[in-house]
Amino acid sequence: MKSLLFGLARCYLCQNYHADKMLGLCSLCYDDLPWAIHACRSCSEPIPKSCTDICGACIQQPPPITRMVCATWYQFPIKEMIHQFKFNSIQSNALLLGTLLSDKVESGYIHDSKPQVLLAVPIAINRLKKRGFNQADLIAKRLGKTLDIPVYLSLIKKTKETAIQHSLNQKERMQNLKNAFTINKHSWKHVALIDDVVTTNSTMLTLARLLRKSGVERVDAWSIAKTPKIKDFS
């Protein structure tokens, strides 16, 4: 457990004391989270322990995303924590979830250059009004503060209401996102997209292609959790 100060706080998960005062987890629960290890650096899908850090699909057809960092798999208790954050407005979870991702990023970029700016994946205006906030904005702000990277929230705009992605297959998701986003003028060359959950990578891939067309040379993608296509590797 990284840089945590244990005190008399109660753990968010096991309810025992000795949790980190800021994060809200004890060391045992922190270590027991479904960390996304042995994942492809380009798409974050699970890969066998014996493989390199890039999966066969990304070697054969390199995606527009140079590096994808997902802190955990989208499983208990992360799934429930994200759901409470997004739909029950428990925004204190943004601190905890953002810290998990910043820890993963810091450990993964020791020998790599960090992006010039963080860009939150936007949501449509009607959904923003209904929810009252964009979860990706809050996560990006937390990351920007922790990692000392500027955050710019107005570069990407979602200009079209789209169907809820989780009800669609990957082909339908890509079609659903067609012409849904616009990119304003900028001069950045290396950016990172921020979102809470990545499922089929459709949104991240769509935005990465648009950013590449706008002049960005390297697009990274960071998220709290990833839903893997393959559940396990032996």
DRENDO-1510 file (C-alpha; in Angstrom, 1 decimal, always signed):
<recs>
REC; n; res; u; v; w
REC; 1; MET; +0.0; +0.0; +0.0 .
REC; 2; LYS; +1.6; +3.2; -1.2 .
REC; 3; SER; +2.2; +6.4; +0.9 .
REC; 4; LEU; -0.7; +5.8; +3.3 .
REC; 5; LEU; -1.1; +7.1; +6.8 .
REC; 6; PHE; -2.9; +4.7; +9.1 .
REC; 7; GLY; -4.9; +6.0; +11.9 .
REC; 8; LEU; -8.3; +5.3; +13.6 .
REC; 9; ALA; -10.4; +5.7; +10.5 .
REC; 10; ARG; -12.9; +2.9; +9.7 .
REC; 11; CYS; -12.2; +0.9; +6.5 .
REC; 12; TYR; -14.8; +1.6; +3.8 .
REC; 13; LEU; -15.0; -2.2; +3.0 .
REC; 14; CYS; -14.4; -4.3; +6.1 .
REC; 15; GLN; -15.4; -1.7; +8.6 .
REC; 16; ASN; -12.4; -2.4; +10.8 .
REC; 17; TYR; -10.3; +0.4; +12.1 .
REC; 18; HIS; -6.7; +1.1; +11.0 .
REC; 19; ALA; -7.7; +2.4; +7.6 .
REC; 20; ASP; -5.8; +5.1; +5.8 .
REC; 21; LYS; -7.4; +8.4; +6.9 .
REC; 22; MET; -7.5; +9.9; +3.4 .
REC; 23; LEU; -8.2; +6.8; +1.3 .
REC; 24; GLY; -10.6; +5.1; +3.6 .
REC; 25; LEU; -9.2; +1.5; +3.1 .
REC; 26; CYS; -7.1; -0.7; +5.3 .
REC; 27; SER; -4.0; -2.2; +3.9 .
REC; 28; LEU; -5.6; -5.7; +3.6 .
REC; 29; CYS; -8.6; -4.5; +1.6 .
REC; 30; TYR; -6.3; -2.3; -0.5 .
REC; 31; ASP; -4.1; -5.2; -1.4 .
REC; 32; ASP; -7.2; -7.4; -2.1 .
REC; 33; LEU; -8.7; -5.1; -4.7 .
REC; 34; PRO; -9.1; -6.6; -8.2 .
REC; 35; TRP; -6.0; -4.9; -9.6 .
REC; 36; ALA; -5.6; -5.1; -13.4 .
REC; 37; ILE; -2.3; -6.9; -13.6 .
REC; 38; HIS; -0.9; -8.8; -16.6 .
REC; 39; ALA; -2.8; -6.5; -19.1 .
REC; 40; CYS; -1.9; -5.3; -22.6 .
REC; 41; ARG; -0.4; -1.8; -22.5 .
REC; 42; SER; -2.3; -0.8; -25.6 .
REC; 43; CYS; -5.9; -2.1; -24.9 .
REC; 44; SER; -5.7; -3.3; -21.2 .
REC; 45; GLU; -7.1; -6.7; -22.0 .
REC; 46; PRO; -5.7; -9.6; -19.9 .
REC; 47; ILE; -2.7; -11.4; -21.3 .
REC; 48; PRO; -0.9; -14.5; -20.1 .
REC; 49; LYS; +1.8; -14.0; -17.5 .
REC; 50; SER; +4.3; -15.6; -20.0 .
REC; 51; CYS; +3.5; -13.0; -22.7 .
REC; 52; THR; +5.1; -9.6; -23.4 .
REC; 53; ASP; +3.2; -6.4; -22.4 .
REC; 54; ILE; +1.3; -6.2; -25.7 .
REC; 55; CYS; -1.4; -8.6; -26.9 .
REC; 56; GLY; -1.4; -10.3; -30.3 .
REC; 57; ALA; -4.3; -8.2; -31.6 .
REC; 58; CYS; -2.5; -4.9; -30.9 .
REC; 59; ILE; +0.7; -6.2; -32.4 .
REC; 60; GLN; -1.1; -7.1; -35.6 .
REC; 61; GLN; -3.2; -4.0; -35.8 .
REC; 62; PRO; -1.8; -1.2; -33.5 .
REC; 63; PRO; -4.7; +0.9; -32.1 .
REC; 64; PRO; -4.7; +4.7; -32.0 .
REC; 65; ILE; -4.1; +4.6; -28.3 .
REC; 66; THR; -0.4; +4.3; -27.4 .
REC; 67; ARG; -0.9; +3.3; -23.8 .
REC; 68; MET; -4.0; +2.3; -21.8 .
REC; 69; VAL; -3.8; +2.2; -18.0 .
REC; 70; CYS; -6.7; +0.7; -16.1 .
REC; 71; ALA; -6.3; +0.4; -12.3 .
REC; 72; THR; -8.6; -2.5; -11.6 .
REC; 73; TRP; -10.9; -5.0; -13.2 .
REC; 74; TYR; -14.6; -4.0; -13.1 .
REC; 75; GLN; -15.5; -6.4; -10.3 .
REC; 76; PHE; -16.5; -6.3; -6.7 .
REC; 77; PRO; -16.0; -4.0; -4.8 .
REC; 78; ILE; -14.9; -1.5; -7.5 .
REC; 79; LYS; -18.1; -2.0; -9.5 .
REC; 80; GLU; -20.3; -1.1; -6.6 .
REC; 81; MET; -18.1; +1.9; -5.6 .
REC; 82; ILE; -18.3; +3.3; -9.2 .
REC; 83; HIS; -22.1; +2.7; -9.3 .
REC; 84; GLN; -22.5; +4.6; -6.0 .
REC; 85; PHE; -20.4; +7.4; -7.3 .
REC; 86; LYS; -22.2; +7.8; -10.6 .
REC; 87; PHE; -25.8; +7.1; -9.7 .
REC; 88; ASN; -26.1; +7.8; -6.0 .
REC; 89; SER; -23.9; +10.9; -6.0 .
REC; 90; ILE; -21.5; +9.6; -3.4 .
REC; 91; GLN; -18.8; +11.9; -4.7 .
REC; 92; SER; -16.5; +11.0; -1.8 .
REC; 93; ASN; -15.8; +7.9; -3.8 .
REC; 94; ALA; -14.1; +10.1; -6.4 .
REC; 95; LEU; -11.2; +10.6; -4.0 .
REC; 96; LEU; -10.7; +6.9; -3.3 .
REC; 97; LEU; -11.1; +5.8; -7.0 .
REC; 98; GLY; -8.9; +8.7; -8.3 .
REC; 99; THR; -6.2; +7.7; -5.8 .
REC; 100; LEU; -6.2; +4.1; -7.0 .
REC; 101; LEU; -5.7; +5.3; -10.6 .
REC; 102; SER; -3.1; +7.8; -9.7 .
REC; 103; ASP; -1.1; +5.1; -7.9 .
REC; 104; LYS; -1.3; +2.9; -10.9 .
REC; 105; VAL; -0.2; +5.7; -13.3 .
REC; 106; GLU; +2.7; +6.8; -11.1 .
REC; 107; SER; +4.0; +3.2; -10.9 .
REC; 108; GLY; +3.5; +2.7; -14.7 .
REC; 109; TYR; +5.1; +5.9; -16.0 .
REC; 110; ILE; +8.4; +5.7; -14.1 .
REC; 111; HIS; +10.2; +5.1; -17.4 .
REC; 112; ASP; +7.7; +6.8; -19.7 .
REC; 113; SER; +6.8; +10.5; -20.4 .
REC; 114; LYS; +3.6; +11.7; -18.9 .
REC; 115; PRO; +1.0; +13.5; -21.0 .
REC; 116; GLN; +0.9; +17.3; -21.4 .
REC; 117; VAL; -2.8; +17.5; -20.4 .
REC; 118; LEU; -5.6; +15.3; -19.1 .
REC; 119; LEU; -8.9; +15.3; -21.0 .
REC; 120; ALA; -12.1; +13.9; -19.5 .
REC; 121; VAL; -14.4; +11.9; -21.7 .
REC; 122; PRO; -17.5; +14.1; -22.0 .
REC; 123; ILE; -21.2; +13.2; -21.5 .
REC; 124; ALA; -24.1; +14.7; -23.4 .
REC; 125; ILE; -25.7; +17.8; -22.0 .
REC; 126; ASN; -29.0; +16.2; -21.1 .
REC; 127; ARG; -27.3; +13.4; -19.1 .
REC; 128; LEU; -25.1; +16.0; -17.4 .
REC; 129; LYS; -28.1; +18.0; -16.3 .
REC; 130; LYS; -29.9; +14.9; -15.0 .
REC; 131; ARG; -26.8; +13.6; -13.1 .
REC; 132; GLY; -25.5; +17.0; -12.1 .
REC; 133; PHE; -21.9; +16.1; -12.8 .
REC; 134; ASN; -19.6; +14.2; -15.1 .
REC; 135; GLN; -17.8; +11.5; -13.2 .
REC; 136; ALA; -14.8; +11.7; -15.6 .
REC; 137; ASP; -14.4; +15.4; -14.9 .
REC; 138; LEU; -14.1; +14.7; -11.1 .
REC; 139; ILE; -11.6; +11.9; -11.6 .
REC; 140; ALA; -9.5; +14.0; -14.1 .
REC; 141; LYS; -9.3; +16.9; -11.6 .
REC; 142; ARG; -8.2; +14.5; -8.9 .
REC; 143; LEU; -5.5; +13.0; -11.1 .
REC; 144; GLY; -4.4; +16.4; -12.3 .
REC; 145; LYS; -3.9; +17.6; -8.7 .
REC; 146; THR; -2.1; +14.4; -7.6 .
REC; 147; LEU; +0.1; +14.0; -10.7 .
REC; 148; ASP; +0.7; +17.8; -11.3 .
REC; 149; ILE; -0.7; +17.6; -14.9 .
REC; 150; PRO; -3.0; +20.3; -16.3 .
REC; 151; VAL; -6.7; +19.3; -16.9 .
REC; 152; TYR; -8.7; +20.8; -19.8 .
REC; 153; LEU; -12.4; +20.0; -19.8 .
REC; 154; SER; -13.6; +21.9; -22.9 .
REC; 155; LEU; -11.5; +20.5; -25.7 .
REC; 156; ILE; -13.9; +17.6; -26.4 .
REC; 157; LYS; -17.6; +18.2; -26.7 .
REC; 158; LYS; -20.3; +15.6; -27.0 .
REC; 159; THR; -22.8; +17.1; -29.5 .
REC; 160; LYS; -25.2; +14.2; -29.9 .
REC; 161; GLU; -27.3; +12.2; -27.5 .
REC; 162; THR; -26.5; +8.5; -27.9 .
REC; 163; ALA; -28.0; +5.2; -26.8 .
REC; 164; ILE; -26.7; +3.8; -23.5 .
REC; 165; GLN; -23.5; +1.9; -24.6 .
REC; 166; HIS; -23.8; -1.2; -22.3 .
REC; 167; SER; -26.9; -2.4; -24.1 .
REC; 168; LEU; -25.0; -2.6; -27.5 .
REC; 169; ASN; -22.4; -4.9; -29.0 .
REC; 170; GLN; -19.0; -3.4; -30.1 .
REC; 171; LYS; -20.1; -2.8; -33.7 .
REC; 172; GLU; -23.3; -1.1; -32.6 .
REC; 173; ARG; -21.3; +1.0; -30.1 .
REC; 174; MET; -19.0; +2.3; -32.8 .
REC; 175; GLN; -22.0; +3.2; -35.0 .
REC; 176; ASN; -23.7; +4.8; -32.0 .
REC; 177; LEU; -20.7; +7.1; -31.4 .
REC; 178; LYS; -20.4; +8.2; -35.0 .
REC; 179; ASN; -20.4; +12.0; -35.3 .
REC; 180; ALA; -21.1; +12.2; -31.5 .
REC; 181; PHE; -18.0; +14.3; -30.6 .
REC; 182; THR; -16.2; +17.4; -31.8 .
REC; 183; ILE; -12.6; +18.6; -31.0 .
REC; 184; ASN; -11.8; +22.2; -30.6 .
REC; 185; LYS; -8.5; +23.7; -31.8 .
REC; 186; HIS; -5.4; +23.0; -29.7 .
REC; 187; SER; -1.6; +22.5; -29.9 .
REC; 188; TRP; -1.1; +19.5; -27.7 .
REC; 189; LYS; +0.9; +16.6; -28.9 .
REC; 190; HIS; +0.6; +14.1; -26.0 .
REC; 191; VAL; -2.7; +13.8; -24.1 .
REC; 192; ALA; -4.5; +11.3; -21.8 .
REC; 193; LEU; -8.2; +10.5; -22.0 .
REC; 194; ILE; -9.8; +9.9; -18.6 .
REC; 195; ASP; -13.0; +7.9; -17.9 .
REC; 196; ASP; -14.4; +5.7; -15.1 .
REC; 197; VAL; -14.9; +2.4; -16.8 .
REC; 198; VAL; -13.7; +1.0; -20.1 .
REC; 199; THR; -15.7; -1.9; -21.6 .
REC; 200; THR; -15.1; -2.5; -25.3 .
REC; 201; ASN; -12.8; +0.5; -25.8 .
REC; 202; SER; -15.3; +2.0; -28.3 .
REC; 203; THR; -15.5; +5.4; -26.8 .
REC; 204; MET; -11.8; +5.7; -26.2 .
REC; 205; LEU; -10.9; +4.5; -29.7 .
REC; 206; THR; -13.4; +6.9; -31.3 .
REC; 207; LEU; -11.9; +9.9; -29.3 .
REC; 208; ALA; -8.4; +8.8; -29.9 .
REC; 209; ARG; -8.9; +8.7; -33.7 .
REC; 210; LEU; -10.4; +12.2; -33.6 .
REC; 211; LEU; -7.6; +13.5; -31.5 .
REC; 212; ARG; -5.0; +12.0; -33.9 .
REC; 213; LYS; -6.7; +13.8; -36.8 .
REC; 214; SER; -6.6; +17.0; -34.8 .
REC; 215; GLY; -2.8; +16.9; -34.6 .
REC; 216; VAL; -2.2; +14.9; -31.4 .
REC; 217; GLU; +0.8; +12.5; -31.9 .
REC; 218; ARG; +0.2; +10.3; -28.8 .
REC; 219; VAL; -3.0; +9.5; -27.1 .
REC; 220; ASP; -3.0; +7.6; -23.8 .
REC; 221; ALA; -6.2; +6.4; -22.0 .
REC; 222; TRP; -6.6; +6.0; -18.3 .
REC; 223; SER; -9.6; +4.6; -16.4 .
REC; 224; ILE; -10.5; +3.3; -12.9 .
REC; 225; ALA; -11.7; -0.1; -14.2 .
REC; 226; LYS; -11.8; -2.3; -17.2 .
REC; 227; THR; -14.3; -5.0; -18.1 .
REC; 228; PRO; -12.1; -7.7; -19.7 .
REC; 229; LYS; -13.4; -9.8; -22.6 .
REC; 230; ILE; -11.4; -12.8; -21.2 .
REC; 231; LYS; -12.0; -13.3; -17.5 .
REC; 232; ASP; -8.9; -15.2; -16.6 .
REC; 233; PHE; -5.6; -16.6; -17.7 .
REC; 234; SER; -3.8; -19.5; -16.1 .
</recs>
